[in-house]
Amino acid sequence: MLSEACKNAIRAVVYLATQEDPDTRCTVHEVAEAIHGPEAFVAKILQSLRKDEIISATKGPNGGMYITAKQAQRP
């Protein structure tokens, strides 16, 4: 049985990976809304995914979460 954190992490990565435009940056709010998860909980999950270099993030007005081509090709 997978934990709720694991399920939300998988949903978040799949959501980010399926964005049509590779230059799209998604906010925590957008990801949380898309995967139907609590925003604070999703933020912590995304932070962990960023720390482990599974996803990337940029700060600022045009910032957000995204997956690079290299990250998408990881086994």
N, C-alpha and C positions, 0 to 999 in steps of 0.2 A: 504494500500500500504506500503510495506516494504522499508526502506531506503537502499541506496547502501551499506552503512556500515553494516547494518544488513544482507543483502544478502551475502556479502563477509565473514562475521563472520560465518554464517551458512555453507558456502562452505568450509571455512578453517577447521572448526571443523569436518565436514564430511570427508574431505580429510585426516586429521590426524587420525581419528577413523578407517579409512579403510586401513591403512597401514598393510601389511601382518605380518611383524615382529614387535612384541610389543616393541622391544628394538630400533626400528628405530627412529632416531632424524632427523627432517626435518629443514632445514634452512628457513629463511624468503624468500629468493630467490626461493627456491623450491616450497614453498607454493604459493607464488605470481604467479609463472609460471603455476602451476597446476590449480589454480582457475581463471586464466586470469585477474588478478587485478594488479594495480600499486604497485610496491614494497614498497614504502614509506607509502602508505595508508594501505596496508596489515600489515606492521610492527606495525603501531599504533593500529590496530584492535587486532593483536596477543598480544600486550602489555596489552591491556585492558582485554582480555580473561585470560591472565596469572594472572593479578591482582585480578580478580574475581574467581580464582582457577578453571576455566573451563578447562584449559589446563595447562601443566607444561612446564618448560624450564630449560635448563642447559647451562652454559657458557663454553667457552673453545673450543679447537680444535675438540673435539668430541661432542660438544653441539648442541642444537637445540630444536625445539618444539616437544612435544609428549603428548599423553593422557595416563594416568595410568589406570589400571584396575578399581580402585575405582572411578575415574572420569567417566569412561565409563558406570558405573552402576548407576550413579546419575539419579534420576527421572527428 
